[in-house]
Amino acid sequence: MFAALRPRALRLFRLLSRPGFHLFLTGALIVLGFVLAHRLSERSGREELSAVSTERLELYASNLAAELGRHASLPSLLAITPTVQALMQVPDDAQARRAASHMLARVNVRAGTHQIFVATPQGQVLSASESLEPPARLAEALAQGRTHFFAADANTGSTDFYLLHTLRQAGHEVGVIVVRFNLAPLEATWVDLGARSQGERILVADDQDVVIMSSVQDWKYTVLGHADPSRRQALQASARYPQAIGADLELPASLEVHQGQQVKLPLPGSRPMLAQQRQIVPLGLRLVALSDLTEVRQRAQLAAWGGAAFGASIGLLILYLSSRRRALRQLTQAQADLRQTHAQLEQLVDSRTAELRQTNDALKTQIAQRLQTEGELLQASKLAVLGQMSAGLSHEINQPLTALRALARNSMRLLESGRQDAVAANLQLMDDMVDRMSQITRQLKSFARKADEQVSAAVPLLDSVHNALLLLEHRSRALDVKAQIDLPAGLRVRAEANRLEQVLVNLFGNAIDAMQHEVERRLRVRAVSLDAGRRVLVKVQDSGAGVSDEQLQHLFEPFFTTKPAGEGLGLGLVISAKIVHEFGGTLRAERLPQGMSFEFDLAVEAWEVGDV
């Protein structure tokens, strides 16, 4: 039986050894590599694009919800004001209406809204911050008991958001407070982002699936799905939109939030796009993101050609090995086996060595990049602090310069009159002012330079505290902050002076910010001996308002800040905690009955006075 199969096996072996078969195999590998690489790259690109779009969609949704909820409590606060309550007692009194209008105008300007008015339950305006016609949807919203609604501005074509609060007396509805603010600035931001990023489009649709906000102005007031003529007529007759209803975008009624769905809009020049949506249920809105798939397809085509090239390489490699095998068959079987084993061993060793070298180089690169990033972030934080102090420091320099110019001119007149003693006194004052400016600029230069993180020495703690307070002196003097320093003069700690001062500047600056609105502003710095004098606990305490328990848990998280937007990066405490950790200590926060206490421990180099 085996003897009969042997000739067939030999014929098959010869067939597989022919160059024609290897060319056919190479072609098949090229096609297979092309198809597989294209599909895998396209799938990976779509998943990556979907993940990025999901994050941006959540960001847009949060931004929209925050913008709409910014004035949510304003109507209820206005409802309890004496002026509005007095108006509801005598709604027909002209003087009460004027007083309410003046009060609403002031609140409208301070709150940054566009209009505030008080109306009857039937929609008749009693008092308003400015004389504008109420929206046509007001009566409908009052009849439906809504607390908010959207309406288009017929003059500008933009979308307005209305907040409503019912006024009651003795259990009966006597009126309603309406606050209107325009969403055009937010929509303009989206339009600007859409103009700079041609690959993404944002749409916001109301409960009727009509687009009321869009990063593409031509898509505004179009229909997300399909609207037949009767529905179009009903939408146009509702007076909710300032212009004719646009084309149908033919988007599916439900879209995946994470995976998305490929769609193509029925518009001229439209390309395939990945559609995702986010429901904002409390407001009855749909936030839809459309991402262009052109770049994904281009990358898939490049990957396909790469896969084809890889398949061709494999086929040619097989052809080469087959030819080499035919040549090696002329040698003895023993020599062929020995050489093949030796070649495979060398190839394996070289491959493993190259992999280890490549992995080692990549690890070194990542470590170097991390150290460089941390250093740049540390320096950026210092420069951000200097930027916040620039206005006050400019005043600190300009004021002595003005005084120097006045004293110089006065000294010239005194010299002319021969009053040498007065000139000497003026020169002494000028010398003191120059020394003061030199001290400030010298400390600024020392604070701004990049510190060597590997150098630690015995640093006088009291000098570092004084240097940090000097940089913040203009802020503390402006707020009349009383600083109490309870530190021994001879206390030296193991640290790097420049980075220690950065930690103190961050903690002192946060303390001054926390005490801005307090009557008593007191900053205290003290030291407590630990571990039999081998370590010291430095405490920075303020008399501010403190933070809540929830905020206390997030203080040392990156980009978390309790300051208003634009006044803090949320990196000061994170960087300070890292610096203290590198000094061998730990930065902690503790709530006080009045204010906060930030404390960190350092190794002591020398105590030249008694215990603290």
C-alpha positions as CSV (number, residue, x, y, z in Angstrom):
1,M,0.0,0.0,0.0
2,F,2.8,2.4,1.0
3,A,4.7,1.4,-2.1
4,A,1.7,2.4,-4.3
5,L,1.4,5.8,-2.6
6,R,5.1,6.7,-2.8
7,P,5.1,7.5,-6.6
8,R,2.1,9.9,-6.1
9,A,3.9,11.6,-3.2
10,L,7.0,12.1,-5.3
11,R,4.9,13.6,-8.2
12,L,3.2,16.0,-5.8
13,F,6.5,17.0,-4.3
14,R,7.9,17.8,-7.7
15,L,4.8,19.8,-8.6
16,L,5.1,21.8,-5.4
17,S,8.8,22.4,-6.2
18,R,8.1,24.0,-9.6
19,P,8.6,27.8,-9.9
20,G,5.1,28.2,-11.4
21,F,3.5,26.9,-8.3
22,H,5.5,29.4,-6.1
23,L,4.4,32.2,-8.4
24,F,0.8,31.2,-8.0
25,L,1.3,31.0,-4.2
26,T,2.9,34.4,-4.2
27,G,-0.1,35.9,-6.0
28,A,-2.5,34.2,-3.6
29,L,-0.6,35.6,-0.6
30,I,-0.6,39.1,-2.2
31,V,-4.4,39.0,-2.5
32,L,-4.9,37.6,0.9
33,G,-2.5,40.2,2.5
34,F,-4.3,43.0,0.6
35,V,-7.8,41.9,1.8
36,L,-6.9,41.1,5.4
37,A,-4.8,44.2,5.9
38,H,-7.6,46.4,4.4
39,R,-10.3,44.9,6.6
40,L,-8.2,44.9,9.8
41,S,-7.0,48.5,9.3
42,E,-10.5,49.8,8.4
43,R,-12.0,48.0,11.5
44,S,-9.2,49.4,13.8
45,G,-9.6,52.9,12.3
46,R,-13.3,52.9,12.8
47,E,-13.0,51.7,16.4
48,E,-10.4,54.4,17.1
49,L,-12.4,57.1,15.4
50,S,-15.5,55.9,17.4
51,A,-13.6,56.1,20.7
52,V,-12.4,59.6,20.0
53,S,-15.8,60.7,18.8
54,T,-17.4,59.2,21.9
55,E,-15.1,61.2,24.2
56,R,-15.8,64.4,22.2
57,L,-19.5,63.7,22.2
58,E,-19.5,63.4,26.0
59,L,-17.5,66.7,26.2
60,Y,-19.9,68.5,24.0
61,A,-22.9,67.1,26.0
62,S,-21.3,68.2,29.3
63,N,-20.6,71.6,27.9
64,L,-24.2,72.0,26.6
65,A,-25.7,70.8,29.9
66,A,-23.5,73.1,31.9
67,E,-24.3,76.1,29.7
68,L,-28.1,75.4,30.0
69,G,-28.0,74.7,33.7
70,R,-25.8,77.8,34.6
71,H,-28.9,79.9,35.4
72,A,-31.2,77.2,36.5
73,S,-31.7,78.6,40.0
74,L,-32.0,82.3,38.9
75,P,-35.9,82.3,38.4
76,S,-36.5,80.7,41.8
77,L,-34.2,83.2,43.5
78,L,-36.0,86.1,41.8
79,A,-39.3,84.7,42.9
80,I,-38.6,85.4,46.6
81,T,-37.3,88.9,46.1
82,P,-39.5,91.6,47.8
83,T,-39.8,93.6,44.6
84,V,-41.4,90.6,42.7
85,Q,-43.6,89.7,45.6
86,A,-44.8,93.3,45.8
87,L,-45.6,93.3,42.1
88,M,-47.7,90.1,42.5
89,Q,-49.7,91.8,45.3
90,V,-50.7,94.7,42.9
91,P,-49.9,93.5,39.4
92,D,-51.8,96.5,37.9
93,D,-49.8,99.2,39.8
94,A,-47.5,101.1,37.4
95,Q,-45.0,102.1,40.1
96,A,-44.6,98.4,41.2
97,R,-44.1,97.4,37.5
98,R,-41.4,100.1,37.1
99,A,-39.6,99.0,40.3
100,A,-39.7,95.4,39.2
101,S,-38.4,96.3,35.7
102,H,-35.4,98.2,37.1
103,M,-34.6,95.4,39.4
104,L,-34.9,92.8,36.6
105,A,-32.7,95.0,34.3
106,R,-29.9,95.1,37.0
107,V,-30.1,91.3,37.5
108,N,-30.1,90.7,33.7
109,V,-26.9,92.7,33.3
110,R,-25.1,91.1,36.2
111,A,-26.2,87.5,35.4
112,G,-25.3,87.9,31.7
113,T,-28.7,86.8,30.5
114,H,-30.6,88.4,27.5
115,Q,-34.0,89.0,29.0
116,I,-35.9,88.5,32.3
117,F,-39.6,89.3,32.6
118,V,-42.6,88.6,34.8
119,A,-45.9,87.5,33.1
120,T,-49.4,86.5,34.1
121,P,-50.5,82.8,33.9
122,Q,-52.0,83.7,30.5
123,G,-48.6,85.0,29.1
124,Q,-49.2,88.8,29.4
125,V,-46.0,90.6,30.4
126,L,-46.2,92.6,33.6
127,S,-42.6,93.7,34.0
128,A,-39.4,93.1,31.9
129,S,-35.7,93.9,32.0
130,E,-36.1,95.3,28.4
131,S,-39.0,95.9,26.1
132,L,-39.0,92.8,23.8
133,E,-41.9,90.7,22.6
134,P,-42.4,87.4,24.5
135,P,-41.9,84.2,22.3
136,A,-44.9,82.7,20.6
137,R,-44.3,79.4,22.5
138,L,-44.7,81.0,25.9
139,A,-48.5,80.5,26.1
140,E,-48.1,76.8,25.0
141,A,-45.3,76.2,27.5
142,L,-47.4,77.7,30.4
143,A,-50.4,75.6,29.4
144,Q,-48.3,72.4,29.4
145,G,-46.7,73.3,32.8
146,R,-43.1,73.3,31.3
147,T,-40.1,74.6,33.3
148,H,-38.0,75.3,30.2
149,F,-38.3,75.3,26.5
150,F,-36.3,76.3,23.3
151,A,-37.5,78.9,20.9
152,A,-35.8,80.5,17.8
153,D,-35.1,84.2,17.7
154,A,-36.8,85.5,14.5
155,N,-34.4,88.4,14.2
156,T,-31.1,86.6,14.4
157,G,-32.1,83.1,13.6
158,S,-30.3,81.8,16.7
159,T,-31.7,79.5,19.4
160,D,-32.9,80.9,22.8
161,F,-33.3,78.8,26.0
162,Y,-36.1,79.9,28.4
163,L,-36.3,79.0,32.1
164,L,-39.8,79.3,33.8
165,H,-40.7,79.5,37.5
166,T,-44.3,79.7,38.6
167,L,-45.3,82.3,41.2
168,R,-47.9,81.2,43.7
169,Q,-49.8,83.0,46.4
170,A,-52.2,81.2,48.7
171,G,-51.8,78.1,46.6
172,H,-52.9,79.8,43.4
173,E,-50.8,80.6,40.3
174,V,-50.5,84.4,40.0
175,G,-47.7,84.7,37.5
176,V,-44.5,83.3,36.1
177,I,-40.8,84.4,36.0
178,V,-39.1,83.8,32.6
179,V,-35.3,84.0,32.1
180,R,-34.0,84.0,28.5
181,F,-30.5,83.5,27.4
182,N,-29.1,83.0,23.9
183,L,-27.1,80.0,22.8
184,A,-25.4,81.8,19.9
185,P,-22.0,82.1,21.6
186,L,-21.9,78.3,22.3
187,E,-23.0,77.6,18.7
188,A,-20.4,80.0,17.4
189,T,-17.7,78.0,19.2
190,W,-18.9,74.9,17.6
191,V,-18.9,76.6,14.2
192,D,-15.4,77.7,14.7
193,L,-14.3,74.1,15.8
194,G,-16.1,72.7,12.7
195,A,-14.3,75.2,10.5
196,R,-10.9,74.2,11.9
197,S,-11.7,70.4,12.0
198,Q,-13.3,69.4,8.7
199,G,-13.7,65.8,9.9
200,E,-16.3,66.2,12.6
201,R,-19.8,67.8,12.6
202,I,-22.0,68.4,15.7
203,L,-25.9,68.7,15.6
204,V,-28.4,69.2,18.4
205,A,-32.0,68.2,17.6
206,D,-35.1,69.0,19.7
207,D,-38.0,66.7,20.6
208,Q,-39.3,67.0,17.0
209,D,-36.0,65.8,15.5
210,V,-35.4,69.3,14.1
211,V,-31.8,70.5,14.2
212,I,-31.8,73.7,16.3
213,M,-28.0,74.0,16.8
214,S,-25.2,72.9,14.4
215,S,-21.6,73.4,13.7
216,V,-22.6,73.6,10.0
217,Q,-25.0,76.5,9.5
218,D,-26.5,75.1,6.3
219,W,-27.8,72.1,8.3
220,K,-29.7,74.2,10.8
221,Y,-33.5,73.5,10.9
222,T,-33.1,70.4,8.9
223,V,-34.8,67.1,10.0
224,L,-32.6,64.3,11.3
225,G,-34.9,61.6,10.0
226,H,-37.6,61.8,7.4
227,A,-40.5,64.2,7.4
228,D,-43.5,63.8,5.0
229,P,-45.3,66.9,3.6
230,S,-48.0,66.8,6.4
231,R,-45.4,66.7,9.1
232,R,-43.4,69.5,7.5
233,Q,-46.5,71.6,7.3
234,A,-47.2,71.0,11.0
235,L,-43.7,71.9,12.0
236,Q,-43.8,75.1,10.0
237,A,-47.2,76.0,11.5
238,S,-45.9,75.5,15.0
239,A,-44.0,78.9,14.9
240,R,-41.1,77.2,16.7
241,Y,-38.6,77.8,13.9
242,P,-37.8,81.2,12.2
243,Q,-37.3,79.8,8.7
244,A,-38.5,77.0,6.5
245,I,-37.7,73.5,7.5
246,G,-34.7,72.2,5.6
247,A,-33.9,68.9,3.9
248,D,-34.1,65.5,5.5
249,L,-30.8,64.1,6.7
250,E,-32.2,60.5,6.7
251,L,-30.4,59.5,9.9
252,P,-31.6,56.4,11.7
253,A,-33.9,56.9,14.7
254,S,-31.5,55.2,17.1
255,L,-27.7,55.3,16.9
256,E,-25.1,53.5,18.9
257,V,-23.4,55.6,21.5
258,H,-20.0,53.8,21.4
259,Q,-19.8,51.8,18.1
260,G,-21.6,54.3,15.8
261,Q,-23.1,53.6,12.4
262,Q,-21.9,54.4,9.0
263,V,-24.3,56.8,7.1
264,K,-24.2,59.0,4.0
265,L,-26.3,62.2,4.1
266,P,-28.5,62.8,1.0
267,L,-26.7,66.1,0.3
268,P,-24.5,67.2,-2.6
269,G,-20.9,66.3,-2.1
270,S,-21.6,64.2,1.0
271,R,-19.1,61.5,2.0
272,P,-19.6,58.4,4.2
273,M,-19.6,59.4,7.9
274,L,-19.7,57.6,11.2
275,A,-22.8,58.7,13.2
276,Q,-23.1,58.6,17.0
277,Q,-25.6,60.2,19.3
278,R,-26.0,61.1,23.0
279,Q,-29.4,61.6,24.5
280,I,-29.9,64.5,26.9
281,V,-33.1,63.2,28.5
282,P,-33.9,66.1,30.9
283,L,-33.9,68.6,28.1
284,G,-35.4,66.3,25.4
285,L,-32.4,66.8,23.1
286,R,-30.4,64.5,20.8
287,L,-26.7,65.4,20.4
288,V,-25.4,63.8,17.2
289,A,-21.7,63.6,16.1
290,L,-20.8,62.9,12.5
291,S,-17.2,61.9,11.8
292,D,-15.7,61.7,8.3
293,L,-14.4,58.2,7.4
294,T,-12.2,59.4,4.5
295,E,-9.0,59.3,6.5
296,V,-9.9,55.9,7.8
297,R,-10.4,54.6,4.3
298,Q,-7.2,56.1,3.1
299,R,-5.2,54.5,5.9
300,A,-7.0,51.2,5.1
301,Q,-5.8,51.4,1.5
302,L,-2.2,52.1,2.5
303,A,-2.4,49.2,5.0
304,A,-3.8,47.0,2.2
305,W,-0.9,47.8,-0.1
306,G,1.4,47.1,2.8
307,G,-0.3,43.7,3.4
308,A,0.1,42.9,-0.3
309,A,3.8,43.8,-0.1
310,F,4.1,41.6,3.0
311,G,2.4,38.7,1.2
312,A,4.7,39.2,-1.8
313,S,7.7,39.1,0.5
314,I,6.5,35.9,2.1
315,G,5.9,34.3,-1.3
316,L,9.4,35.4,-2.6
317,L,10.9,34.1,0.6
318,I,9.3,30.8,0.1
319,L,10.6,30.7,-3.5
320,Y,14.0,31.5,-2.2
321,L,13.9,28.8,0.4
322,S,12.7,26.3,-2.1
323,S,15.6,27.1,-4.4
324,R,18.0,27.0,-1.6
325,R,16.7,23.6,-0.6
326,R,17.1,22.2,-4.1
327,A,20.8,23.4,-4.0
328,L,21.3,21.9,-0.5
329,R,19.9,18.5,-1.6
330,Q,23.1,18.0,-3.6
331,L,25.0,17.8,-0.4
332,T,24.9,14.9,2.0
333,Q,21.9,14.7,4.4
334,A,24.1,15.0,7.4
335,Q,25.8,18.2,6.2
336,A,22.4,19.7,5.3
337,D,20.9,18.9,8.7
338,L,23.9,20.4,10.5
339,R,23.9,23.6,8.5
340,Q,20.2,24.0,8.8
341,T,20.3,23.6,12.5
342,H,23.2,26.0,12.8
343,A,21.5,28.7,10.6
344,Q,18.2,28.4,12.6
345,L,20.1,28.8,15.9
346,E,21.9,31.9,14.7
347,Q,18.7,33.4,13.4
348,L,17.0,32.8,16.7
349,V,19.8,34.3,18.7
350,D,20.0,37.3,16.5
351,S,16.3,37.8,16.6
352,R,16.1,37.6,20.4
353,T,19.2,39.8,20.8
354,A,17.6,42.4,18.4
355,E,14.3,42.2,20.3
356,L,16.0,42.7,23.7
357,R,18.1,45.6,22.3
358,Q,15.0,47.2,20.8
359,T,13.0,46.7,24.0
360,N,15.8,48.2,26.1
361,D,16.2,51.2,23.8
362,A,12.4,51.8,23.9
363,L,12.4,51.6,27.7
364,K,15.3,54.1,28.0
365,T,13.4,56.4,25.6
366,Q,10.2,56.2,27.6
367,I,12.1,56.9,30.9
368,A,13.9,59.9,29.4
369,Q,10.6,61.3,27.9
370,R,8.8,60.9,31.3
371,L,11.6,62.7,33.2
372,Q,11.6,65.5,30.5
373,T,7.8,65.8,30.7
374,E,7.8,66.0,34.5
375,G,10.5,68.7,34.4
376,E,8.7,70.7,31.8
377,L,5.4,70.4,33.7
378,L,7.2,71.5,36.9
379,Q,8.7,74.5,35.1
380,A,5.4,75.4,33.5
381,S,3.7,75.4,36.9
382,K,6.4,77.8,38.2
383,L,6.0,80.1,35.1
384,A,2.2,80.0,35.6
385,V,2.6,81.2,39.2
386,L,5.0,83.9,38.0
387,G,2.4,84.9,35.4
388,Q,-0.3,85.3,38.1
389,M,2.1,87.4,40.2
390,S,3.3,89.6,37.2
391,A,0.8,92.4,37.7
392,G,1.6,92.8,41.4
393,L,5.3,92.5,40.8
394,S,5.2,95.1,38.1
395,H,3.6,97.5,40.6
396,E,6.3,96.6,43.1
397,I,9.0,97.7,40.5
398,N,7.2,100.7,39.0
399,Q,6.5,102.3,42.3
400,P,10.2,102.6,43.4
401,L,11.2,103.7,39.9
402,T,8.7,106.5,40.1
403,A,10.0,107.5,43.5
404,L,13.6,107.3,42.3
405,R,12.9,109.7,39.4
406,A,11.2,112.1,41.8
407,L,14.1,111.9,44.3
408,A,16.7,112.4,41.6
409,R,15.0,115.5,40.3
410,N,14.6,116.8,43.9
411,S,18.3,116.1,44.5
412,M,19.3,118.2,41.5
413,R,17.4,121.2,42.9
414,L,18.9,120.7,46.3
415,L,22.4,120.6,44.9
416,E,21.7,123.9,43.1
417,S,20.6,125.4,46.4
418,G,23.6,123.9,48.3
419,R,21.6,121.7,50.7
420,Q,24.1,118.8,50.9
421,D,22.5,117.1,53.9
422,A,19.1,116.8,52.1
423,V,20.9,115.4,49.0
424,A,22.6,112.8,51.2
425,A,19.3,111.8,52.7
426,N,17.7,111.5,49.2
427,L,20.7,109.4,48.0
428,Q,20.3,107.0,51.0
429,L,16.5,106.6,50.2
430,M,17.4,105.9,46.6
431,D,20.0,103.3,47.6
432,D,17.4,101.6,49.8
433,M,14.9,101.4,47.0
434,V,17.5,100.0,44.5
435,D,18.4,97.4,47.1
436,R,14.7,96.5,47.5
437,M,14.2,96.1,43.7
438,S,17.4,94.1,43.5
439,Q,16.1,91.7,46.2
440,I,12.8,91.2,44.3
441,T,14.4,90.6,40.9
442,R,17.1,88.3,42.4
443,Q,14.4,86.2,44.1
444,L,12.3,86.1,40.9
445,K,15.4,84.9,38.9
446,S,16.1,82.2,41.5
447,F,12.5,81.1,41.6
448,A,12.1,80.9,37.7
449,R,15.3,78.9,37.0
450,K,15.1,75.2,36.5
451,A,16.1,73.3,39.6
452,D,18.5,70.3,39.6
453,E,16.3,67.5,41.0
454,Q,19.3,65.4,42.0
455,V,20.9,68.0,44.2
456,S,19.7,68.1,47.9
457,A,21.5,70.0,50.6
458,A,20.9,71.5,54.0
459,V,18.4,74.3,53.4
460,P,17.5,77.0,56.0
461,L,13.7,76.6,56.3
462,L,13.1,80.1,57.6
463,D,15.0,81.6,54.6
464,S,12.9,79.6,52.1
465,V,9.7,80.8,53.9
466,H,10.8,84.4,53.7
467,N,11.7,84.1,50.0
468,A,8.3,82.6,49.2
469,L,6.5,85.4,51.1
470,L,8.6,88.0,49.3
471,L,7.3,86.8,46.0
472,L,3.7,87.0,47.2
473,E,4.2,90.2,49.3
474,H,2.2,92.3,46.8
475,R,-0.8,90.0,47.1
476,S,-0.6,89.6,50.9
477,R,-0.2,93.4,51.4
478,A,-3.2,94.1,49.1
479,L,-5.4,91.8,51.2
480,D,-3.9,92.8,54.6
481,V,-2.9,89.2,55.3
482,K,-1.2,88.8,58.7
483,A,1.6,86.3,58.5
484,Q,2.7,84.5,61.7
485,I,6.0,82.6,61.3
486,D,6.8,80.1,64.2
487,L,10.0,78.7,62.9
488,P,13.4,78.5,64.7
489,A,16.1,80.4,62.8
490,G,18.6,77.6,62.9
491,L,16.4,74.8,61.4
492,R,17.9,73.2,58.3
493,V,16.2,70.5,56.3
494,R,17.3,68.1,53.6
495,A,15.8,69.5,50.3
496,E,16.6,71.5,47.2
497,A,16.0,75.2,47.9
498,N,14.4,76.2,44.6
499,R,11.9,73.4,44.6
500,L,11.1,73.8,48.3
501,E,10.3,77.5,47.6
502,Q,8.0,76.4,44.8
503,V,6.1,74.2,47.2
504,L,5.8,77.0,49.7
505,V,4.7,79.6,47.0
506,N,2.0,77.2,45.9
507,L,0.7,76.6,49.4
508,F,0.9,80.3,50.4
509,G,-0.8,81.4,47.1
510,N,-3.6,78.9,47.7
511,A,-4.0,80.2,51.3
512,I,-4.2,83.8,50.1
513,D,-6.7,82.9,47.4
514,A,-8.9,81.1,50.0
515,M,-8.9,84.1,52.3
516,Q,-9.9,86.7,49.7
517,H,-13.5,87.1,51.0
518,E,-12.8,86.6,54.7
519,V,-12.9,89.4,57.3
520,E,-9.9,88.1,59.1
521,R,-7.0,87.0,57.0
522,R,-4.3,85.1,58.9
523,L,-1.5,82.9,57.5
524,R,0.5,80.8,60.0
525,V,3.6,78.7,59.3
526,R,5.0,76.5,62.1
527,A,7.2,73.5,62.6
528,V,6.6,70.4,64.8
529,S,9.4,68.0,65.7
530,L,9.0,64.4,64.8
531,D,10.9,61.1,65.4
532,A,13.1,62.5,68.2
533,G,14.1,65.5,66.1
534,R,15.2,63.6,63.1
535,R,12.3,64.9,61.0
536,V,10.1,68.1,61.2
537,L,6.5,68.6,60.3
538,V,5.9,71.9,58.5
539,K,2.3,73.2,58.8
540,V,0.8,76.0,56.6
541,Q,-2.5,77.1,58.0
542,D,-5.0,79.8,56.8
543,S,-8.3,81.3,58.1
544,G,-10.2,80.8,54.8
545,A,-13.5,79.1,54.2
546,G,-11.9,75.7,53.7
547,V,-13.3,72.9,51.4
548,S,-16.0,70.3,51.6
549,D,-15.4,66.7,52.5
550,E,-15.9,65.7,48.8
551,Q,-13.5,68.3,47.6
552,L,-11.0,67.2,50.2
553,Q,-10.9,63.7,48.7
554,H,-9.9,65.1,45.2
555,L,-7.4,67.9,46.2
556,F,-4.4,66.0,45.0
557,E,-5.9,64.8,41.7
558,P,-4.5,66.3,38.5
559,F,-6.5,69.3,37.0
560,F,-8.9,69.4,40.1
561,T,-9.3,73.0,41.4
562,T,-11.8,74.8,43.6
563,K,-10.9,78.1,41.9
564,P,-13.1,79.8,39.3
565,A,-12.5,78.9,35.6
566,G,-9.4,80.6,34.3
567,E,-7.7,81.2,37.7
568,G,-6.1,77.8,38.3
569,L,-4.6,74.9,36.4
570,G,-5.3,72.2,39.1
571,L,-1.6,71.2,39.0
572,G,-0.1,73.1,42.0
573,L,-0.9,70.6,44.7
574,V,-0.1,67.6,42.5
575,I,3.3,69.0,41.6
576,S,3.9,70.1,45.2
577,A,3.1,66.6,46.5
578,K,5.5,65.1,44.0
579,I,8.3,67.4,45.0
580,V,7.7,66.6,48.7
581,H,7.6,62.9,47.9
582,E,11.0,63.2,46.2
583,F,12.3,64.9,49.3
584,G,11.2,61.8,51.2
585,G,8.1,63.2,52.8
586,T,4.3,63.3,52.3
587,L,2.0,66.3,51.6
588,R,-1.4,66.1,53.4
589,A,-4.4,68.4,53.8
590,E,-6.6,68.7,56.9
591,R,-9.7,70.8,57.7
592,L,-9.6,73.2,60.6
593,P,-12.5,74.7,62.4
594,Q,-11.7,77.9,60.5
595,G,-9.7,77.3,57.3
596,M,-7.3,74.6,56.1
597,S,-3.9,73.1,57.2
598,F,-1.5,71.7,54.6
599,E,1.4,69.9,56.2
600,F,4.5,68.0,55.0
601,D,7.4,66.3,56.7
602,L,11.1,66.7,55.9
603,A,14.4,65.2,57.1
604,V,16.2,67.5,59.6
605,E,19.9,68.3,58.9
606,A,20.5,70.5,62.0
607,W,18.6,72.0,65.0
608,E,20.6,75.0,66.3
609,V,17.9,76.0,68.8
610,G,15.7,74.2,71.3
611,D,12.8,71.9,70.3
612,V,9.9,73.4,68.6
